[in-house]
């Protein structure tokens, strides 16, 4: 009898177990879709704030979605200085991460690398300059008299209509963004504004950071190089992890 009783209880618990599993899956999907998403930093444009090999958790909930829920939930506005993840306007399938420098209505210009917004110089202790040579378009922006490598043709034509007294006026519903590594960043200077609807959220946490292993591995030239790199990284996981950056908040 005790054995039969346990069997009956176990069978009766199956619907409850399935319901719990489904609830867990639904919550996980909701969190991944609307609240948190993982991203990897692929370029040096945000150094030294974010490095190649940083893995981020991005808060997708903080700014809202621009709909009716924005009036109910405690979303925050996008401010100058915020780091944002967004769909690249030129190729929306790609994700970019940059820092907001100009919000709607701002008048933005760069003079000898210094950013001015509404006639006031910005204090940007996080900015890095790495180039040894000067670039007139990049360092003194906006320039409507000279093009530059990497400049989008459509933006070149649009920008000329938005410059007044040497400053670029940010339209309503758009944001002007720059990389912290100012000399190595293709940003709003080269392809234009970020529409509000393109902004996904803000980086919240570096949950893992790993060094590039390319210069540490023995030479490999077989078709299985990628598999070899993966195996090497797994075998040397402790050594290549940047422990001082792991679980660091992004600001």
N, C-alpha and C positions, 0 to 999 in steps of 0.2 A: 504493500500500500504506500509507504513513503516514496518508493521509486516512482510509482504512477503519479503520485501527487506532484512531485518535482517536475515530471514530464509535462503535466497539464499546465503548471505555472509557467514553464519555459515556453510552451506553445502559445499561451495567452500573452506573453510578453513580446512576441514577434511584431505585432502592429505598433506597439509603443516604440520599439527599437527602430523600426523603419521610419516612423514619424520623426524621431529624434535625429536620425541620419539625414533625412530630407530637410529638416529645419536647419541643420548645420550647413548643408550644401547651399541652401538658399541664402543664408546669412553671409557665407563666404563669397558667393557670386555678387551679392549686393555690395559688400565692402570693396571687392576688386573693381566693380563697375562704377560705383558712385563715390567711394570714399578714399581708397588708397590704391596706388598703382606703382609698380616698380619700373625704374628706368636706369640705364647705364650711361655714363658720360663717355662719349667717343672721341672728343677733340679737346684741344688745349685752350679754347676760346674763353673759358671762365677761370683759368688759373689766376691766382692760387686758391681761390675760394673753392672751386671744384676741380678735381684732377682727373685725367684719363684713368679709367679703372675704378672710379667711384661708382658704387651702386646705391641708388636713392630710393626712398619711399616718398612718393609725391602725394600731398594732401589735395585731393580733387574736390573736397567739400567746402573749402574755406571761402572761395569767391562766389559760389553759387553758379547758376546757369543762365542768369538773365531773365528768368521767367517769373511766374507768380510766387514761386516758393521763396524768391529773394526777399519778398515783403514779410514773410512769416519767420523763416529761419534766421539765426544771427550771423549772416554772412558779413564779411568785411570787404571794404572797398580796396581796389588795387592802388597802392601808393608808390610814389617815387622811392627807389631803393629796394623794392621787392624783387626777389628772384622768382621768375615765373617759367613754367614749362608750357609750351604752346605748339600748335600745328604750324609748321613753316608755311607762310603764306604763298610762297612760290611753288611748293610741293607739299600739300597738306598731309600726305602719308608719312612724312618725316616729322620727328619731334625735335624741337630746339629748346635750349635753356639759356636765358639771358637775364640781365637786370633792367628793370624799368627805370628810365631816366626822364621821360616826358609823359605826362598824362593829358587827357583831352583839354585843349585850350592853352597848353604851355607853348612858350616860344623858346626853342632849343637852338643852341649853336655851340661849336667848339672853336676856341682860339688858342693855337699853339698847344693842343692836346687838352686844355682846360675846358670842362663843360660848364656852360652858362645856361641857366633856366630862368626866364623872365627877368633877365638883367642881373641875376645873382650867381656867383660862382658856386658850384656844388663842392662840398667836402666829401671826398671819396677815398678813404684810407685803404680800401680793399683793391683799388685799381693797380694793375701791373703794366709797365711799359717794357717791352723786350726788344724793339727794333733799334738798330744802330743808325738808320738813315731816316730822314724826314719824308713824309708823304703829304703833299699839299691838300689832296682831297680828304684823306683820312684825318689829318690833324687839324685842319681848318675847315670845318663843316658848318653849313652847307656851301659847296662851291658849284655854281651853275655854269662856270666858264670852262671847266675841264672835266673830262670823263676819267674813269679809273678802271683798272683790271678788276673783274668780278662784279661790276656794276650792272644791275638789271636795266635793260633798255626802257621798259615801261615805267620804272621808278624814276629814271633820269628825266623823262618827260613830265611825269606828275610832280616831281619835287620842284621844278622850276616855277610851278603855279602856286606853290605854298610858301615861298620865301618872301619875307617882308622885312626890310631894314636889316638884312643880313642874318635873320633868324628864321628857322623852320617852324611853322605853326602846326601843332598837332590837332587834327580834326576831332570832332566828337565821335566817340565810339572806337577810337584807335589809341595805340600806345607806341612810344618810341623807345626802343630797347638797345642796349649795348652790352658787349661782353666785357668782363672785368679785365681780361687780357687784351687791352685796347688795340695793340698793334698786330694781333693775330686773330681777329674776330671779324667774320662776315656777318654784319648785323644790320640794323635799320639804316645805317649810312649807305648800304649797298643795295638793299632790296625793299626798303620802305617800312611802313607801320605794321603793327600787329593788330588785327581786328579783335575786338573784345570777345567775340564768339570763338576765336581760335585758342584762347587761353584755357588750359586744362586745370592748372593749379599751381602750387608752390612746393619746392622741395622741402621736406620736413626733416629727414634723417638720412645720414649715410650709414646704411646697415652693414656695408662691407666695402673694403677698398683693397685693390690688388695692384701690384706693380706689373709692368710689362715684362714678360719673360723672354722676349725675342733675343735680347742681348746676353741672356744667361744660358741659353740652350746650346748644346753642340749643334753643328751644322746639320741640316736635314734637307734633302732635296727630292724625296720620294713623293708620289701622289698622296700619301697618307700624312702629309705634314700637319694638317689641322688636327688629326687624331693624335699625332705625336705630341703636338703642343698641349692638347688637352690632358694627355696622360702625364706630361711633364709638370703641368700646373697642379694637377691633383697630388702628385707625389711630393711636390715642394710647397704644398698649400700653406704650411705654417710660415715658411721663409718669405713667401711673396706677399703675404697679407700685410697691409699697412695697419698695424694694430692701433696706432695712435689716432687714426681717422675713423676706425670702426665704431659705430654707434655714436657718431658726432652729430649734433644738431646743426642744421644749415641756417646761416644768417648772413 
